Amino acid sequence: MPTVSMQKKLNMTNDEALVKVEEAADQLAEKYGLMINWLDNCASIRGPSVDGTLKVEDSVMDLRLELGMLAAPFKGKIEAAVEEYFQRLG
């Protein structure tokens, strides 16, 4: 399966980073029909043809998505959309 992997160092405390990442993830979830379940600083992501994890540790956001067959052709668009949201974090 194709994957999307992204790491971003955020210039803020870990607690501030976690709040910002949660907000951005919630916006992406609403826009793309994803289910995001947080447990401390880690989230599981489920959606139509998408499974993954999102973690915030030491002010670093780490995203890993596995794309199913239906989402695979849109890998570039998915990466661009995610990058756009998380670029705003700082």
Order of alpha helices (4+ residues) and beta strands (2+ residues): beta-alpha-beta-beta-beta-beta-alpha
